[in-house]
Structures are given as structure tokens and as C-alpha cells.
Amino acid sequence: MIYGLAAFISFAIVFASVPPLRIVALRLGFVDRPTQRKIHNKPIPLMGGAAIFVGCVIAMFVCIGFTPLTWTIVSGGIVLVIVGLLDDASKAKGKEFPVWPRVILYLGAASIPTLFHIHIAGIANPITGLFISFPDWLSWLTTMIWVFALINMINFIDGVDGLASGVCTLSALTLLIVALIKGQPSTAILAIIVAGACFGFLVHNFYPARIFMGDAGATFLGFTLAVIAVDGTFKKATFITLLVPLLALGLPIFDTIYVMIRRLISGKGLHRADKLHTHHLLMKWGLSQVQTVSFLYLIAALFALLSIILLLAIS
């Protein structure tokens, strides 16, 4: 019952709030304008991230209450949504938001889970079964790297209508199933809240997109999915169970690794936006936006299925 209510609340809030936000964004000129690198040919509103954030936060407080997990999401989310909206506002004016202030704030947000004692505590030895606790500095560092990486990875794949919102829906549903298998109700509720919010947004974001989530939405979703993984499978993992969240979030991880390698080979800056992502390659091969997104949904679903099968095999 609580899972259905949580999904409904986040879905309904996001679904209902996007149309008025879209009107406001168009009136303010808060839009993603077409460029040589972009695949859309008309300005698209960028305020979708605000709707996703509000939908998730309200649903969390209604269904979970005030807990370290919810305060982690709210605290980190506020930082990322504000930075994302500033970044999106710069894009709307045809400017680039400075890289290093953004990176520093992302790192600050990535450290927030450790303040609420949500961190990667250690790893179990697969041979002896003994749990090896990380020292505080290593626990903090590994958690921060994981969260920072996911913040950027989800942002990187947000380049085709419906791709990021659809992949995040699949990833959240996968983490929901993982949390249910492991008996973690709070983590499961948070996962289904994110899935509901993403699906509510996807209705407006699938091709042809009427609104984009922008950096505000993509970074918030990356942060939230990373925290769910840490609070669930990553908190006390074995070498094998480390693969579960990595597979559940396999598509953005694979895409980021692929793009980083290609940028290194080509001598481009790692932070420079380009058209080297998987979705760009598929469209270059002749696939339409819908075909590209559908194919990548299938890949994400296969990664998700593998993570669940792996978890069931070792449970």
C-alpha cells in the first residue's frame, strides 16, 4: 500500500506541475536554445528539474518522514538544483557556467551523505566472510567518489528526448527490487518515489519533448540514485554484490567510460561537451530519436535484469 501511495504522490506532483512550469519557463526565456551540438531545432523549456525535485521531496516527507535518508536527499538536492538552475539559466542566455565552481559544489553535495552517516562502510572478504571496515577517511572518499560520479553520469546521458528520465525510471525500479530483496523498506520507498517522479516527467519529456529536466534535474537524479545505492547494496558489500548497483546503473556508467576514453584519445578536455556519447553514435548510424532511446532502454533493462539475477543467485 505504502509503495503505491509513494509512487502515486511523486508521479502526480511531477505530472501536474510540469505544464505550468513550462509556461513560466517560456515566458521567462528559460529555455535550451538550438545549437550545432543540440539535436532539437526549437527552444525547449528547462525547468523540469524543479518539478522532479519538489515531487520527490514531498513524497519522501509524506511516506518516509524526517529521517537521515530524507534529509540527505533534501540537503544535497537543494545544492544541486540551485547550481543546476544557475547553469541552465546561463545556457538560456547563450553562456557557459564556469566549470570549477560547479565541480566544487558537486563535490560538496557528494560529501553530504557522510554527514548523515550514509556511507560505504567497508567490504566483506569473499574467502573468509569477515567484514573489513574502512577507516573513516576511506569510507568518506569512496562514498564521495561514487556520488560525484553518478551526479555527472546521469547528466552526461541527458542528450536525447526521454533518455535520462526513462533510464532513471528503470534504474530506480531495479534498486527498488534490490531493496525489497534485501529487506530495506525505507530505501525501497525512496526508490519507488524516484521511479514515480521520473515516469511523471517522462510523459512530458518523451519525443517530441515539451520540456527538459536540465542540469538541475539530471544532477539531482544522479545524486539520489547514488545515495539509494549506498544506503542499500553498497553500505556493507561483498566483492560480488558490488556488481549489483554497478549493473543497475550500468548504462550511464558504460556511456561515461566510453566517452571519457574517446575524449582522451582525441585529446579533448574531459569536461568539454561533444557528440561522442552512445546516443549520438546511434543517431549517426541512422537511428531516429525514438529508435535510439528504445534501444538504450533495452540495454538499461538488460543491465537491470542482470543485477537482479546476480543478487538472487548470491542471496
HUBELSUL-V22444 format. One line per field, one symbol per residue. ss: DSSP state (@ for helix, = for strand, . for the rest). phi: phi as a letter, one per 40 degrees, with the letter a starting at -180 (. if undefined). psi: psi as a letter, one per 30 degrees, with the letter a starting at -180 (. if undefined). Layout:
ss: ???
phi: ???
psi: ???
This chain:
ss: .@@@@@@@@@@@@@@@@@@@@@@@@@@@..==...........==..@@@@@@@@@@@@@@@@....@@@@@@@@@@@@@@@@@@@@@@@@@......@@@@@@@@@@@@@@@@@......===......===..@@@@@@@@@@@@@@@@@@@@@@.....@@@@@@@@@@@@@@@@@@@...@@@@@@@@@@@@@@@@@@@@@.....=..@@@@@@@@@@@@@@@@@@@@@.===...@@@@@@@.@@@@@@@@@@@@@@@@@...........@@@@@@@....@@@@@@@@@@@@@@@@@@@@@@@@@@.
phi: .cccccccccccccdcccdcccccccccgcbcccbcccbcbacbdbccccccccdccccccccbgcbdccccccccccdccccccccccccccgbbcdccdcccccccccccdccbgbacciacccccgccbcccdcccccccccccdccdcccccccbbdgccccccccccccccccccccgbcccccccccccccccccddcbcdccbabcgcdcccccccccccdcccbccdbbccccdcccccdbcccccccccccccccccgccccccabbcdccccccchccccccccccdcccccdcccccccccccc
psi: eeeeeeeeeeeeeeeffeeeeeeeeeefgiljkkleflflglkkkggeeeeeeeeeeeeeeefeajleeeeeeeeeeeeeeeeeeeeeeeefgglkkkeeeeeeeeeeeffeeffggjljfakkkfeffkkjkkleeeeeeeeeeeeeeeeeeeeefifkkfeeeeeeeeeeeefeeeeeefhieeeeeeefeeeeeeeeeeefflkkkfllfaeeeeeeeeeeeeeeeefcffeilleefffeeeeegeeeeeeeeeeeeeeeefglkffkkahfleeeeeeeffkleeeeeeeeeeeeeeeeeeeeeeeeef.
